[in-house]
Amino acid sequence: MDEAVRRVFIVGDSLFAETVAQLLGRSSALSMVGTAGDVTGALPLLAVCQPDLVIVLSSGDRYDLDLCPLLTDYPDLPIVRADLSANELRIIHSQRLEARASDLLAAIRSLPARR
């Protein structure tokens, strides 16, 4: 059984972002549905493009991208954050849940210890 094609939106204005968009655009498992140079420019486009995930790309000097508006406006949309200079990927997923104070305490207790 074939997996569904993932709709991808890319945020970034570097050569790194352009290169990743071209590489991912060649994959039959992905559909590139849009790009924007920064998070502010992406916000109005996300409602139209309806991606399954957003990939935010930077190369060191652009690590200052503020993801808060993206997480606030689209809490269920996974974000893959890639930084070329740090050679790392981070997957960020926010989800709104109804909660009571006791739920918050239980969630805090269940967090893994920091290294």
C-alpha positions, 0 to 999 in steps of 0.5 A, spaced: 500 500 500 502 506 498 503 512 503 499 518 501 503 524 498 506 529 503 504 536 502 510 540 504 511 548 505 518 551 505 520 557 509 527 560 508 530 565 503 537 562 502 541 558 497 540 552 502 532 553 502 532 553 494 537 547 494 532 543 499 526 545 495 529 543 489 531 536 491 525 535 495 521 537 489 523 531 485 521 526 490 514 522 488 512 522 496 512 529 496 508 535 493 511 542 494 505 546 495 509 553 497 515 557 499 516 563 503 522 567 505 520 568 512 515 566 517 511 572 516 510 571 509 508 564 510 502 565 515 497 568 509 499 562 504 499 556 509 491 557 509 491 557 502 496 551 501 494 547 506 501 543 507 502 537 511 508 540 514 512 546 514 520 546 513 524 552 516 531 552 513 536 557 515 544 557 515 547 560 521 546 567 520 538 566 520 537 562 526 533 568 528 527 566 525 521 566 530 516 560 530 511 563 535 506 566 530 507 559 526 506 555 532 500 559 535 496 560 528 497 553 526 498 549 532 497 542 529 502 543 523 508 539 524 515 544 523 521 541 521 527 546 523 533 545 519 540 549 520 545 548 515 551 550 520 549 546 526 548 540 522 541 538 525 534 537 524 529 539 529 521 537 529 517 541 532 509 540 534 505 544 538 498 541 539 492 545 543 489 541 549 484 542 554 487 542 560 486 543 568 492 544 573 493 537 575 494 535 567 499 540 567 503 538 573 502 530 570 505 533 563 511 536 567 512 530 571 512 525 565 518 530 561 524 526 561 530 528 565 535 533 561 542 531 559 
